[in-house]
Amino acid sequence: MGGPAGRGGLPPRILRAWQRTDYCVCGAVARIGRHSAAIDALLREMGVRRGTFVSAANPGGRRRPDAWNRRQHDRLLACLRRLPHRVGAGVGRGWSEPHVLIGGDPRRALMLARRFRQAGVVIVGCSRAARVACPSHQGLSCSGQELSRSGLSR
């Protein structure tokens, strides 16, 4: 992962990247530390009050070839056949990667994030600001900490 580890054992560059990323799905956009009425409407349409953006691309924040990322994304989608979900993307400055908004309890999404070795997920909820939660797995652990616009908090 390179560079010094930030609070929770994650590199500061990854934490900053999450804060600068737009999490886009079905015309709605979630941003860390902000509430989105459009995300609320999408969650209600999905029949849930909470959702979690998960990616299978670039595990641990390390760049992988596009073909590899597509295969991993397809594997993630195969895991979601019976769950409410919408395909979207995380869009940053000069880059994007596929994400999926999984409706319902974030614990299922956190389990999938661990399986796909993701450093974090973005949790959204009706009338709530988006936040990053870090799944715990070997080599990547936030010890339950979450990232908000102002930084990490428990």
Residue frames relative to the residue before (quaternion, step in Angstrom):
aa qw qx qy qz dx dy dz
M 1.0000 0.0000 0.0000 0.0000 0.00 0.00 0.00
G 0.3082 -0.8048 0.4722 0.1855 3.59 1.12 -0.27
G 0.7828 0.3150 -0.2432 0.4784 3.55 -1.17 0.60
P 0.6199 -0.5525 0.3982 0.3897 3.54 -1.26 0.35
A 0.4969 -0.6523 0.4832 0.3067 3.53 -1.12 0.66
G 0.3745 -0.7040 0.5622 0.2194 3.53 -1.11 0.80
R 0.7428 -0.3287 0.2832 0.5099 3.55 -1.27 -0.23
G 0.7896 0.2742 -0.2219 0.5020 3.55 -0.97 0.85
G 0.5922 -0.6208 0.3572 0.3693 3.60 1.25 0.17
L 0.6154 0.5367 -0.3578 0.4531 3.60 1.24 0.08
P 0.5567 -0.6259 0.4258 0.3422 3.59 -0.99 0.78
P 0.5639 -0.6198 0.4256 0.3417 3.60 -0.97 0.82
R 0.6056 0.5696 -0.3709 0.4138 3.63 1.03 -0.64
I 0.6422 0.5030 -0.3268 0.4773 3.60 1.07 -0.69
L 0.6414 0.5208 -0.3282 0.4579 3.59 0.95 -0.83
R 0.6634 0.4920 -0.3024 0.4757 3.60 0.95 -0.86
A 0.6307 0.5380 -0.3386 0.4450 3.59 0.98 -0.79
W 0.6268 0.5274 -0.3433 0.4595 3.61 0.97 -0.77
Q 0.6750 0.5067 -0.2997 0.4448 3.58 0.91 -0.89
R 0.7253 0.4277 -0.2378 0.4842 3.60 1.09 -0.65
T 0.5878 0.6065 -0.3584 0.3976 3.61 1.24 -0.09
D 0.2796 -0.6978 0.6320 0.1884 3.54 -1.19 0.70
Y 0.2014 -0.7599 0.6093 0.1033 3.57 -0.84 1.02
C 0.0654 -0.8528 0.5151 -0.0564 3.54 -0.12 1.42
V 0.1639 0.7640 -0.6113 0.1257 3.55 -1.00 0.89
C 0.8642 -0.0390 0.0003 0.5016 3.57 -0.90 1.00
G 0.7319 -0.4322 0.2302 0.4738 3.59 0.98 0.81
A 0.6276 0.4985 -0.3380 0.4933 3.60 1.26 -0.09
V 0.1672 -0.7849 0.5912 0.0808 3.56 -1.15 0.64
A 0.1493 -0.7552 0.6335 0.0780 3.56 -0.97 0.95
R 0.0530 -0.7681 0.6378 0.0204 3.54 -1.12 0.79
I 0.5802 -0.6104 0.4139 0.3456 3.55 -0.98 0.89
G 0.8275 0.2157 -0.1864 0.4838 3.54 -0.96 0.98
R 0.7085 0.4140 -0.2550 0.5115 3.60 1.27 0.04
H 0.3948 -0.6750 0.5724 0.2466 3.51 -1.21 0.64
S 0.1229 -0.7857 0.6030 0.0622 3.60 -1.10 0.70
A 0.3790 -0.7240 0.5344 0.2161 3.58 -0.64 1.14
A 0.6272 0.5401 -0.3393 0.4470 3.60 1.07 -0.69
I 0.6287 0.5028 -0.3306 0.4926 3.60 1.06 -0.71
D 0.6047 0.5523 -0.3499 0.4548 3.61 1.00 -0.79
A 0.6746 0.4971 -0.2945 0.4594 3.57 0.86 -0.99
L 0.6532 0.5086 -0.3154 0.4639 3.59 0.96 -0.82
L 0.6379 0.5157 -0.3315 0.4661 3.59 0.95 -0.81
R 0.6472 0.5042 -0.3229 0.4718 3.61 0.94 -0.85
E 0.6286 0.5331 -0.3274 0.4619 3.60 1.00 -0.81
M 0.6822 0.4705 -0.2703 0.4901 3.58 1.09 -0.74
G 0.4796 -0.6938 0.4190 0.3363 3.60 1.28 -0.19
V 0.6364 0.4937 -0.3245 0.4959 3.58 1.20 0.55
R 0.3979 -0.7051 0.5280 0.2564 3.58 -1.28 0.24
R 0.7652 0.2216 -0.1389 0.5882 3.57 1.29 -0.30
G 0.0048 -0.7842 0.6204 0.0137 3.51 -1.28 0.41
T 0.2241 -0.7728 0.5842 0.1062 3.52 -1.29 0.39
F 0.3036 -0.7205 0.5965 0.1811 3.55 -0.92 0.98
V 0.0163 0.7861 -0.6150 0.0598 3.56 -0.82 1.09
S 0.1300 -0.7580 0.6337 0.0837 3.54 -1.14 0.69
A 0.2833 -0.7246 0.5907 0.2141 3.54 -1.25 0.34
A 0.5402 0.6531 -0.3788 0.3717 3.57 1.30 -0.11
N 0.8784 0.1092 -0.0527 0.4623 3.53 -1.32 0.46
P 0.0510 -0.8514 0.5214 0.0249 3.61 0.66 1.07
G 0.8328 0.1693 -0.1519 0.5048 3.52 -1.04 0.86
G 0.6037 -0.5847 0.3523 0.4119 3.58 1.22 0.33
R 0.5510 0.5970 -0.4013 0.4230 3.58 1.24 0.26
R 0.4839 -0.6927 0.4646 0.2649 3.56 -0.77 1.09
R 0.0834 -0.7677 0.6351 0.0166 3.54 -1.02 0.96
P 0.6323 -0.5290 0.3881 0.4120 3.61 -1.18 0.38
D 0.6351 -0.5679 0.3748 0.3656 3.58 -1.11 0.74
A 0.6540 0.5145 -0.3238 0.4502 3.61 0.90 -0.86
W 0.6332 0.5190 -0.3269 0.4721 3.59 0.99 -0.79
N 0.6592 0.5107 -0.3028 0.4615 3.58 0.92 -0.95
R 0.6375 0.5198 -0.3329 0.4611 3.63 0.98 -0.77
R 0.6477 0.5083 -0.3238 0.4661 3.60 0.94 -0.81
Q 0.6565 0.5012 -0.3128 0.4691 3.58 0.95 -0.84
H 0.6288 0.5272 -0.3296 0.4669 3.60 1.01 -0.81
D 0.6463 0.5091 -0.3155 0.4728 3.59 0.97 -0.82
R 0.6307 0.5201 -0.3282 0.4732 3.60 1.03 -0.74
L 0.6329 0.5209 -0.3245 0.4720 3.58 1.01 -0.82
L 0.6559 0.5118 -0.3152 0.4567 3.59 0.88 -0.91
A 0.6291 0.5381 -0.3366 0.4488 3.60 1.01 -0.75
C 0.6462 0.5188 -0.3151 0.4626 3.61 1.13 -0.59
L 0.7122 0.4926 -0.2343 0.4419 3.59 1.23 -0.46
R 0.2959 0.8119 -0.4776 0.1586 3.60 1.24 0.06
R 0.7844 0.3287 -0.1663 0.4991 3.58 0.95 -0.82
L 0.6282 0.5229 -0.3374 0.4669 3.59 1.24 0.14
P 0.5022 -0.6140 0.4887 0.3633 3.60 -1.07 0.57
H 0.1898 0.7859 -0.5688 0.1509 3.58 -0.78 0.97
R 0.1443 -0.7427 0.6459 0.1015 3.52 -1.36 0.37
V 0.3968 -0.7136 0.5294 0.2303 3.57 -1.01 0.86
G 0.0631 0.7895 -0.6047 0.0841 3.53 -0.96 0.94
A 0.3577 -0.7144 0.5509 0.2414 3.55 -1.20 -0.56
G 0.3299 -0.6536 0.6344 0.2480 3.48 -1.32 0.49
V 0.0731 -0.8165 0.5726 -0.0115 3.57 -0.68 1.12
G 0.0510 -0.7989 0.5992 -0.0138 3.52 -0.74 1.14
R 0.7248 -0.3886 0.3210 0.4696 3.52 -1.27 -0.36
G 0.8583 -0.0133 -0.0383 0.5115 3.56 -0.33 1.29
W 0.7578 0.2762 -0.2010 0.5558 3.61 1.17 0.29
S 0.0065 0.7599 -0.6476 -0.0564 3.52 -1.36 0.19
E 0.0466 -0.7704 0.6328 0.0625 3.53 -1.27 0.38
P 0.5705 -0.6173 0.4126 0.3509 3.57 -1.07 0.68
H 0.0499 -0.7527 0.6563 0.0151 3.51 -1.16 0.80
V 0.2113 -0.7294 0.6286 0.1681 3.52 -1.33 0.25
L 0.2698 -0.7144 0.6187 0.1845 3.56 -0.99 0.85
I 0.1305 -0.7903 0.5979 0.0291 3.56 -0.55 1.24
G 0.3294 -0.7698 0.5178 0.1755 3.57 -0.68 1.11
G 0.7124 0.4670 -0.3383 0.4000 3.54 -1.16 0.67
D 0.8216 -0.2465 0.2006 0.4732 3.50 -1.37 -0.37
P 0.4569 -0.7220 0.4499 0.2600 3.63 -0.71 1.04
R 0.5252 0.6589 -0.4258 0.3297 3.63 1.10 -0.43
R 0.6254 0.5262 -0.3420 0.4637 3.61 1.02 -0.73
A 0.6676 0.4966 -0.2973 0.4682 3.58 0.94 -0.90
L 0.6328 0.5242 -0.3365 0.4600 3.60 1.02 -0.73
M 0.6148 0.5322 -0.3429 0.4703 3.57 1.07 -0.72
L 0.6670 0.4867 -0.3026 0.4761 3.60 0.94 -0.87
A 0.6163 0.5399 -0.3472 0.4563 3.60 1.02 -0.74
R 0.6359 0.5072 -0.3313 0.4781 3.59 0.98 -0.76
R 0.6418 0.5360 -0.3248 0.4419 3.57 0.91 -0.92
F 0.7632 0.3437 -0.1829 0.5157 3.58 0.98 -0.86
R 0.4661 -0.7422 0.3887 0.2842 3.57 1.33 0.48
Q 0.2872 0.7664 -0.5153 0.2542 3.53 0.95 0.94
A 0.4971 -0.6763 0.4682 0.2762 3.55 -1.05 0.82
G 0.8158 -0.0828 0.0700 0.5680 3.59 1.14 -0.49
V 0.2438 -0.7153 0.6321 0.1716 3.49 -1.42 0.16
V 0.3433 -0.7037 0.5739 0.2398 3.56 -1.27 0.31
I 0.1649 -0.7936 0.5826 0.0592 3.54 -0.65 1.17
V 0.0677 -0.7761 0.6269 0.0029 3.54 -0.96 1.00
G 0.0018 0.7947 -0.6070 0.0038 3.55 -1.19 0.51
C 0.6315 -0.5276 0.3973 0.4063 3.53 -1.17 0.52
S 0.8544 0.0528 -0.1058 0.5060 3.54 -0.91 1.08
R 0.6306 0.5108 -0.3422 0.4738 3.59 1.16 0.53
A 0.5077 -0.6171 0.5044 0.3270 3.54 -1.21 0.53
A 0.5218 -0.6153 0.4902 0.3299 3.56 -1.14 0.67
R 0.0045 -0.7929 0.6092 -0.0125 3.55 -1.10 0.73
V 0.4058 -0.6842 0.5477 0.2592 3.54 -1.25 0.46
A 0.0821 -0.7596 0.6433 0.0496 3.54 -0.99 0.88
C 0.3036 -0.7685 0.5435 0.1482 3.53 -1.01 0.84
P 0.3330 -0.7245 0.5612 0.2221 3.58 -0.69 1.03
S 0.3728 -0.7173 0.5412 0.2313 3.55 -1.10 0.61
H 0.2660 0.7219 -0.6125 0.1815 3.55 -0.83 1.04
Q 0.7302 -0.4458 0.2769 0.4375 3.55 -1.21 0.38
G 0.8248 0.2164 -0.1851 0.4885 3.54 -0.81 1.05
L 0.7804 0.1657 -0.1094 0.5929 3.61 1.18 -0.37
S 0.2513 0.7599 -0.5666 0.1959 3.56 -0.43 1.17
C 0.2137 -0.7650 0.5955 0.1202 3.53 -1.00 0.86
S 0.3713 -0.7482 0.4712 0.2835 3.58 1.28 0.05
G 0.7287 -0.4444 0.2330 0.4661 3.55 0.99 0.89
Q 0.4891 0.6646 -0.4449 0.3482 3.60 1.21 0.02
E 0.1864 -0.7654 0.6075 0.1016 3.53 -1.24 0.56
L 0.3861 -0.7179 0.5393 0.2113 3.52 -1.18 0.63
S 0.0460 -0.7571 0.6507 0.0367 3.55 -0.89 0.90
R 0.7298 -0.4055 0.2803 0.4737 3.60 -1.24 0.09
S 0.7206 0.4439 -0.2593 0.4653 3.60 1.00 -0.72
G 0.7282 -0.3726 0.2409 0.5224 3.61 1.21 -0.09
L 0.6986 -0.4363 0.3392 0.4546 3.53 -1.24 -0.40
S 0.0513 0.7755 -0.6284 0.0332 3.51 -1.12 0.76
R 0.4803 -0.6507 0.4967 0.3151 3.56 -1.15 0.43
